[in-house]
Amino acid sequence: MADPHINTAHGHMISYWDGCVHYLIYLLMIAAIAWGDSYRAIGLYWVGSFLMRAIVYILGNAVGKYETHVGPLFLLHMLYISVSVWACLRVFSQPSIQDVQTTNIQEAQSKGLLHRPLDFLFIIYLIPAGAFCVFRGLVALDCSSKCCRDYTQLYEPYLKDPSAYPKIQMLVSLLYSGPYYIITLYGLLVPGCEWMPDLTLVHSGALAQAQFSHIGASLHTRTPFSYRVPADSQMLFLLINVLYAVVPQALCYRCCTRPDFFLRPTPEKKSD
């Protein structure tokens, strides 16, 4: 078998994601370049998605069930990764374009949290989301707590799959998404955090890819039956994981379409 990694459930899911979502993103970026428009926003979304996919896939190949099956195709994949990393750097070098009136910025930043109900709801979401992220990270680290063992057995036995992809996925999320939730809480409370739109773009892309692969692989027929989500728990599993994937997309949309609260007013030049 030339590349057993791609024949795993996780390998199938990232292939679906590459062939559909990444392909569409590439077309959108090509169109933006051809029309002379900025492709920074869609590019940052792709950066997050690509980096999450690459990190989990490479580390899973290195430490998982097929760690000894590293052949020429894996080296070719590493060449693809290298070129894509160069493209990521190109995306980050694109200038950010924000055309917002100073009066709109001042008006948005003068509102308290209670007068920004959508931001208040996002803050309420971020706290349990961060706790869920840390909890699954502890499960991946083989925490001996009874609640961790019960969760693995009843809801997500896929976290114990010998391919190691789900365990790596949860650890990367713990180290990446965990700090993100804390930083985002700060950004939603304190005005003038200009990095918020870019940060939410990268994270929403990463989490969309991660959750798509994790949900799909947890239910995939190539996953051994003992590691699939039990039939009695599938609805709750899907509800929690889909919500965990969708809300960051809504937060990203809010930050990018209405960035007034996160911008700093440009001082007006005095005319002589």
C-alpha positions as a LaTeX table, in Angstrom:
\begin{tabular}{lrrr}
\hline
Residue & $x$ (\AA) & $y$ (\AA) & $z$ (\AA) \\
\hline
Met1 & 0.00 & 0.00 & 0.00 \\
Ala2 & 1.60 & 3.25 & $-1.14$ \\
Asp3 & 0.09 & 5.64 & 1.40 \\
Pro4 & $-1.96$ & 3.97 & 4.16 \\
His5 & $-2.51$ & 7.31 & 5.92 \\
Ile6 & $-4.89$ & 8.57 & 3.26 \\
Asn7 & $-7.01$ & 5.41 & 3.57 \\
Thr8 & $-7.87$ & 6.15 & 7.19 \\
Ala9 & $-11.14$ & 7.86 & 8.07 \\
His10 & $-9.25$ & 11.06 & 8.85 \\
Gly11 & $-7.40$ & 10.84 & 5.54 \\
His12 & $-10.70$ & 10.53 & 3.68 \\
Met13 & $-12.19$ & 13.53 & 5.46 \\
Ile14 & $-9.23$ & 15.83 & 4.76 \\
Ser15 & $-9.34$ & 14.70 & 1.13 \\
Tyr16 & $-13.01$ & 15.73 & 0.95 \\
Trp17 & $-12.12$ & 19.07 & 2.56 \\
Asp18 & $-9.19$ & 19.66 & 0.19 \\
Gly19 & $-11.20$ & 18.71 & $-2.88$ \\
Cys20 & $-14.19$ & 20.90 & $-2.04$ \\
Val21 & $-13.47$ & 23.74 & 0.40 \\
His22 & $-9.80$ & 24.38 & $-0.35$ \\
Tyr23 & $-10.44$ & 24.09 & $-4.08$ \\
Leu24 & $-13.21$ & 26.71 & $-3.83$ \\
Ile25 & $-10.94$ & 28.99 & $-1.80$ \\
Tyr26 & $-8.19$ & 28.68 & $-4.41$ \\
Leu27 & $-10.65$ & 29.68 & $-7.13$ \\
Leu28 & $-11.82$ & 32.69 & $-5.10$ \\
Met29 & $-8.25$ & 33.84 & $-4.50$ \\
Ile30 & $-7.37$ & 33.42 & $-8.19$ \\
Ala31 & $-10.44$ & 35.46 & $-9.14$ \\
Ala32 & $-9.53$ & 38.20 & $-6.64$ \\
Ile33 & $-5.96$ & 38.36 & $-7.99$ \\
Ala34 & $-7.23$ & 38.49 & $-11.58$ \\
Trp35 & $-9.65$ & 41.32 & $-10.77$ \\
Gly36 & $-7.10$ & 43.25 & $-8.72$ \\
Asp37 & $-9.06$ & 42.84 & $-5.48$ \\
Ser38 & $-7.67$ & 42.01 & $-2.05$ \\
Tyr39 & $-7.68$ & 38.31 & $-1.18$ \\
Arg40 & $-6.42$ & 38.79 & 2.38 \\
Ala41 & $-9.66$ & 37.81 & 4.16 \\
Ile42 & $-10.27$ & 34.58 & 2.25 \\
Gly43 & $-6.53$ & 33.94 & 2.36 \\
Leu44 & $-6.41$ & 34.17 & 6.16 \\
Tyr45 & $-9.32$ & 31.74 & 6.39 \\
Trp46 & $-7.37$ & 29.34 & 4.19 \\
Val47 & $-4.23$ & 29.83 & 6.30 \\
Gly48 & $-6.04$ & 28.65 & 9.44 \\
Ser49 & $-7.64$ & 25.72 & 7.66 \\
Phe50 & $-4.42$ & 24.64 & 5.96 \\
Leu51 & $-2.23$ & 24.92 & 9.06 \\
Met52 & $-4.66$ & 22.86 & 11.17 \\
Arg53 & $-4.90$ & 20.21 & 8.47 \\
Ala54 & $-1.13$ & 20.05 & 7.94 \\
Ile55 & $-0.12$ & 19.96 & 11.61 \\
Val56 & $-2.57$ & 17.20 & 12.55 \\
Tyr57 & $-1.85$ & 15.10 & 9.45 \\
Ile58 & 1.94 & 15.27 & 9.73 \\
Leu59 & 2.07 & 14.61 & 13.48 \\
Gly60 & $-0.53$ & 11.85 & 13.18 \\
Asn61 & 1.55 & 10.18 & 10.47 \\
Ala62 & 4.65 & 10.43 & 12.64 \\
Val63 & 3.27 & 8.94 & 15.87 \\
Gly64 & 0.14 & 6.99 & 14.87 \\
Lys65 & $-0.64$ & 3.47 & 13.77 \\
Tyr66 & 1.19 & 3.84 & 10.44 \\
Glu67 & 4.26 & 5.68 & 11.71 \\
Thr68 & 6.63 & 3.23 & 9.92 \\
His69 & 4.90 & 3.71 & 6.55 \\
Val70 & 6.65 & 6.90 & 5.45 \\
Gly71 & 7.45 & 6.70 & 1.75 \\
Pro72 & 8.05 & 8.88 & $-1.31$ \\
Leu73 & 4.44 & 10.14 & $-1.36$ \\
Phe74 & 4.86 & 11.52 & 2.16 \\
Leu75 & 7.98 & 13.40 & 1.04 \\
Leu76 & 6.03 & 14.77 & $-1.93$ \\
His77 & 3.35 & 15.87 & 0.52 \\
Met78 & 6.02 & 17.71 & 2.51 \\
Leu79 & 6.96 & 19.61 & $-0.66$ \\
Tyr80 & 3.32 & 20.65 & $-1.00$ \\
Ile81 & 3.37 & 21.77 & 2.64 \\
Ser82 & 6.51 & 23.86 & 2.05 \\
Val83 & 5.00 & 25.67 & $-0.94$ \\
Ser84 & 1.78 & 26.26 & 1.00 \\
Val85 & 3.70 & 27.74 & 3.95 \\
Trp86 & 5.29 & 30.21 & 1.51 \\
Ala87 & 1.78 & 31.07 & 0.29 \\
Cys88 & 0.70 & 31.63 & 3.91 \\
Leu89 & 3.48 & 34.17 & 4.35 \\
Arg90 & 2.36 & 35.91 & 1.16 \\
Val91 & $-1.18$ & 36.18 & 2.51 \\
Phe92 & 0.02 & 37.73 & 5.76 \\
Ser93 & 2.03 & 40.29 & 3.78 \\
Gln94 & $-1.14$ & 41.62 & 2.12 \\
Pro95 & $-2.21$ & 45.02 & 3.56 \\
Ser96 & $-5.38$ & 45.16 & 5.61 \\
Ile97 & $-8.06$ & 47.42 & 4.14 \\
Gln98 & $-10.56$ & 48.91 & 6.59 \\
Asp99 & $-12.66$ & 51.85 & 5.40 \\
Val100 & $-14.62$ & 53.02 & 8.45 \\
Gln101 & $-15.53$ & 56.57 & 9.44 \\
Thr102 & $-13.97$ & 57.88 & 12.67 \\
Thr103 & $-17.39$ & 58.87 & 14.00 \\
Asn104 & $-18.64$ & 55.28 & 13.54 \\
Ile105 & $-15.63$ & 53.96 & 15.47 \\
Gln106 & $-16.18$ & 56.35 & 18.33 \\
Glu107 & $-19.87$ & 55.57 & 18.46 \\
Ala108 & $-19.28$ & 51.80 & 18.50 \\
Gln109 & $-16.61$ & 52.02 & 21.18 \\
Ser110 & $-18.74$ & 54.23 & 23.42 \\
Lys111 & $-21.29$ & 51.43 & 23.87 \\
Gly112 & $-21.04$ & 49.20 & 26.91 \\
Leu113 & $-21.27$ & 45.43 & 26.73 \\
Leu114 & $-24.96$ & 45.40 & 27.66 \\
His115 & $-25.65$ & 47.64 & 24.65 \\
Arg116 & $-23.90$ & 45.11 & 22.39 \\
Pro117 & $-26.15$ & 42.07 & 22.89 \\
Leu118 & $-24.51$ & 40.02 & 20.11 \\
Asp119 & $-21.06$ & 40.47 & 21.64 \\
Phe120 & $-22.54$ & 39.58 & 25.04 \\
Leu121 & $-23.86$ & 36.30 & 23.60 \\
Phe122 & $-20.47$ & 35.52 & 22.08 \\
Ile123 & $-18.80$ & 36.10 & 25.46 \\
Ile124 & $-21.29$ & 33.73 & 27.09 \\
Tyr125 & $-20.42$ & 31.14 & 24.42 \\
Leu126 & $-16.64$ & 31.52 & 24.69 \\
Ile127 & $-16.49$ & 30.49 & 28.36 \\
Pro128 & $-18.07$ & 26.99 & 28.00 \\
Ala129 & $-16.36$ & 26.57 & 24.60 \\
Gly130 & $-12.98$ & 27.13 & 26.23 \\
Ala131 & $-13.86$ & 24.69 & 29.01 \\
Phe132 & $-14.95$ & 22.08 & 26.42 \\
Cys133 & $-11.68$ & 22.56 & 24.54 \\
Val134 & $-9.62$ & 22.01 & 27.72 \\
Phe135 & $-11.77$ & 19.01 & 28.73 \\
Arg136 & $-11.24$ & 17.21 & 25.42 \\
Gly137 & $-7.54$ & 17.99 & 25.63 \\
Leu138 & $-7.45$ & 16.28 & 29.04 \\
Val139 & $-9.31$ & 13.30 & 27.59 \\
Ala140 & $-6.71$ & 13.07 & 24.84 \\
Leu141 & $-3.98$ & 13.12 & 27.50 \\
Asp142 & $-5.59$ & 10.01 & 29.09 \\
Cys143 & $-6.88$ & 11.78 & 32.18 \\
Ser144 & $-7.87$ & 9.19 & 34.78 \\
Ser145 & $-10.92$ & 11.12 & 35.97 \\
Lys146 & $-14.20$ & 9.21 & 35.87 \\
Cys147 & $-15.97$ & 11.92 & 33.83 \\
Cys148 & $-13.20$ & 11.74 & 31.20 \\
Arg149 & $-13.45$ & 7.96 & 30.99 \\
Asp150 & $-17.25$ & 8.10 & 30.77 \\
Tyr151 & $-17.14$ & 10.77 & 28.07 \\
Thr152 & $-14.76$ & 8.69 & 25.97 \\
Gln153 & $-16.83$ & 5.55 & 26.36 \\
Leu154 & $-20.29$ & 7.07 & 25.88 \\
Tyr155 & $-19.79$ & 9.98 & 23.48 \\
Glu156 & $-16.43$ & 10.08 & 21.70 \\
Pro157 & $-14.62$ & 6.73 & 21.69 \\
Tyr158 & $-12.92$ & 7.91 & 18.49 \\
Leu159 & $-10.54$ & 9.91 & 20.70 \\
Lys160 & $-8.87$ & 6.57 & 21.52 \\
Asp161 & $-8.45$ & 5.54 & 17.87 \\
Pro162 & $-4.92$ & 4.10 & 17.31 \\
Ser163 & $-4.43$ & 6.27 & 14.20 \\
Ala164 & $-3.62$ & 9.08 & 16.69 \\
Tyr165 & $-5.23$ & 11.76 & 14.49 \\
Pro166 & $-8.06$ & 12.54 & 16.97 \\
Lys167 & $-5.65$ & 12.72 & 19.90 \\
Ile168 & $-3.32$ & 15.06 & 18.00 \\
Gln169 & $-6.36$ & 17.08 & 16.91 \\
Met170 & $-7.49$ & 17.62 & 20.50 \\
Leu171 & $-3.99$ & 18.51 & 21.71 \\
Val172 & $-3.49$ & 21.04 & 18.91 \\
Ser173 & $-6.90$ & 22.52 & 19.72 \\
Leu174 & $-5.98$ & 22.68 & 23.41 \\
Leu175 & $-2.76$ & 24.59 & 22.68 \\
Tyr176 & $-4.27$ & 26.78 & 19.94 \\
Ser177 & $-7.97$ & 27.28 & 20.67 \\
Gly178 & $-7.56$ & 27.44 & 24.45 \\
Pro179 & $-5.49$ & 30.66 & 24.44 \\
Tyr180 & $-7.63$ & 31.96 & 21.55 \\
Tyr181 & $-10.78$ & 31.96 & 23.68 \\
Ile182 & $-9.06$ & 33.98 & 26.41 \\
Ile183 & $-7.62$ & 36.48 & 23.92 \\
Thr184 & $-10.99$ & 36.82 & 22.16 \\
Leu185 & $-12.75$ & 37.50 & 25.46 \\
Tyr186 & $-10.31$ & 40.37 & 25.97 \\
Gly187 & $-10.87$ & 41.62 & 22.40 \\
Leu188 & $-14.64$ & 41.70 & 22.85 \\
Leu189 & $-14.39$ & 43.61 & 26.12 \\
Val190 & $-11.64$ & 46.12 & 25.33 \\
Pro191 & $-12.07$ & 48.44 & 22.29 \\
Gly192 & $-9.31$ & 49.05 & 19.79 \\
Cys193 & $-8.00$ & 45.47 & 19.37 \\
Glu194 & $-7.26$ & 45.77 & 15.65 \\
Trp195 & $-6.03$ & 42.17 & 15.41 \\
Met196 & $-9.47$ & 40.70 & 16.19 \\
Pro197 & $-10.79$ & 40.35 & 12.59 \\
Asp198 & $-7.60$ & 38.65 & 11.41 \\
Leu199 & $-7.45$ & 36.37 & 14.45 \\
Thr200 & $-11.06$ & 35.24 & 14.08 \\
Leu201 & $-10.53$ & 34.57 & 10.36 \\
Val202 & $-7.57$ & 32.28 & 11.01 \\
His203 & $-9.23$ & 30.51 & 13.92 \\
Ser204 & $-12.60$ & 30.00 & 12.22 \\
Gly205 & $-10.85$ & 28.43 & 9.23 \\
Ala206 & $-8.85$ & 26.14 & 11.50 \\
Leu207 & $-11.84$ & 25.09 & 13.57 \\
Ala208 & $-14.06$ & 24.50 & 10.53 \\
Gln209 & $-11.47$ & 22.10 & 9.08 \\
Ala210 & $-10.84$ & 20.43 & 12.43 \\
Gln211 & $-14.50$ & 19.86 & 13.27 \\
Phe212 & $-15.38$ & 18.68 & 9.75 \\
Ser213 & $-12.62$ & 16.06 & 9.90 \\
His214 & $-13.37$ & 15.06 & 13.48 \\
Ile215 & $-17.14$ & 14.72 & 13.07 \\
Gly216 & $-16.84$ & 12.87 & 9.79 \\
Ala217 & $-14.12$ & 10.50 & 10.96 \\
Ser218 & $-16.01$ & 9.75 & 14.20 \\
Leu219 & $-18.90$ & 8.39 & 12.11 \\
His220 & $-16.96$ & 7.06 & 9.10 \\
Thr221 & $-17.17$ & 3.39 & 8.15 \\
Arg222 & $-13.37$ & 3.20 & 7.95 \\
Thr223 & $-13.20$ & 3.88 & 11.66 \\
Pro224 & $-13.35$ & 0.56 & 13.58 \\
Phe225 & $-16.83$ & 0.02 & 14.98 \\
Ser226 & $-15.63$ & 0.10 & 18.60 \\
Tyr227 & $-14.28$ & 3.64 & 18.08 \\
Arg228 & $-17.35$ & 5.11 & 16.36 \\
Val229 & $-19.86$ & 7.28 & 18.16 \\
Pro230 & $-22.53$ & 5.04 & 19.77 \\
Ala231 & $-25.92$ & 5.28 & 18.07 \\
Asp232 & $-27.62$ & 6.48 & 21.27 \\
Ser233 & $-25.23$ & 9.43 & 21.56 \\
Gln234 & $-25.05$ & 10.55 & 17.94 \\
Met235 & $-27.61$ & 13.35 & 18.17 \\
Leu236 & $-25.98$ & 14.94 & 21.22 \\
Phe237 & $-22.53$ & 14.43 & 19.69 \\
Leu238 & $-23.60$ & 16.17 & 16.47 \\
Leu239 & $-25.39$ & 19.00 & 18.29 \\
Ile240 & $-22.39$ & 19.87 & 20.46 \\
Asn241 & $-19.76$ & 19.52 & 17.74 \\
Val242 & $-21.70$ & 21.33 & 15.03 \\
Leu243 & $-22.45$ & 24.19 & 17.44 \\
Tyr244 & $-18.76$ & 24.23 & 18.41 \\
Ala245 & $-17.89$ & 24.65 & 14.72 \\
Val246 & $-20.62$ & 27.09 & 13.61 \\
Val247 & $-20.53$ & 29.76 & 16.33 \\
Pro248 & $-16.88$ & 30.75 & 15.57 \\
Gln249 & $-17.94$ & 31.30 & 11.95 \\
Ala250 & $-20.65$ & 33.70 & 13.15 \\
Leu251 & $-18.14$ & 35.48 & 15.40 \\
Cys252 & $-15.74$ & 35.83 & 12.48 \\
Tyr253 & $-18.52$ & 37.25 & 10.29 \\
Arg254 & $-19.41$ & 39.79 & 12.98 \\
Cys255 & $-15.80$ & 40.93 & 13.43 \\
Cys256 & $-15.13$ & 41.26 & 9.70 \\
Thr257 & $-18.38$ & 42.93 & 8.62 \\
Arg258 & $-18.67$ & 45.32 & 11.58 \\
Pro259 & $-15.11$ & 45.99 & 12.75 \\
Asp260 & $-15.81$ & 49.48 & 14.16 \\
Phe261 & $-15.36$ & 48.39 & 17.80 \\
Phe262 & $-11.95$ & 46.84 & 17.08 \\
Leu263 & $-10.39$ & 49.73 & 15.14 \\
Arg264 & $-8.49$ & 52.71 & 16.43 \\
Pro265 & $-9.62$ & 56.10 & 15.13 \\
Thr266 & $-7.14$ & 57.69 & 12.74 \\
Pro267 & $-6.10$ & 61.15 & 13.96 \\
Glu268 & $-7.24$ & 63.79 & 11.51 \\
Lys269 & $-4.58$ & 66.02 & 10.03 \\
Lys270 & $-4.93$ & 69.68 & 10.86 \\
Ser271 & $-4.97$ & 71.98 & 7.88 \\
Asp272 & $-3.03$ & 75.24 & 8.10 \\
\hline
\end{tabular}
